């Protein structure tokens, strides 16, 4: 599971990295070292023109989406808090995700992500959760593989009312290996830059080929360092959250098995 991550790059930097020509980015999101479910996040996506008769190709955009996918058929938005992750093993067939996986894929830029490891205190017998910041060994931005979906508020009277629509997203996860696997059994998947075009193109709908594009963050070259428990509180933010702290002095218990959505 990926339940928190770090996203500090500004829209201009992201537009350059992801080759986004659309410069109407709206109000920029502030950098966050503690992105939490239901927060607004940056997402890179491609959409075809509204007038399909022009024959113009899909255009790439940088958009603000809410983290926690709300399917179009949901009665209300509460389900989004439970759908922050989609398992790669079943993403192409689960009712909440399969339509988005076929047509509405995105990239969620991240500096890294947090996972928690259960640590047992041998003196007291109690367990606590030690947070770790997991990031690319070269500190490059990760392009987390995501999906997005549109949800219309049934109480809104008009489709052209901006408040009638909510656009949300989820992160695709897999079994964790390497540094992440020693902390938690699940981890987010990413898309390499040479595959951005295919992943984002809504006309590509071969689910098998699309799943083959997904890979471990940084090709598995990850570093994990213990950080302060201050990250546990969503109200805390700032670069100090990713500073290394002294590691746990007692041995870890086996990672929790996360069934996921």
Secondary structure, 3 states (H helix, E strand, C coil): CCCEEEECCCHHHHHHHCCCCCCCCCCCCCCEEEEECCCEEEEEEEECCCCHHHCCCCEEEEEEEEECCCCCCCCCHHHHHHCCEEECCCCCCCCCCHHHHHHCEEEEEECEEEEEEEEECCCCCCEEEEEEEEEECCCCCEEEEEEEEEEECCCCCCCCCHHHEEEEEEEEEEECCHHHHCCCCEEEEEECHHHHHHHHCCCCCCHHHHHHCEEEHHHHCEEEEEECHHHHCCCCCCHHHHCECCCCCCCECCCCCCCCC
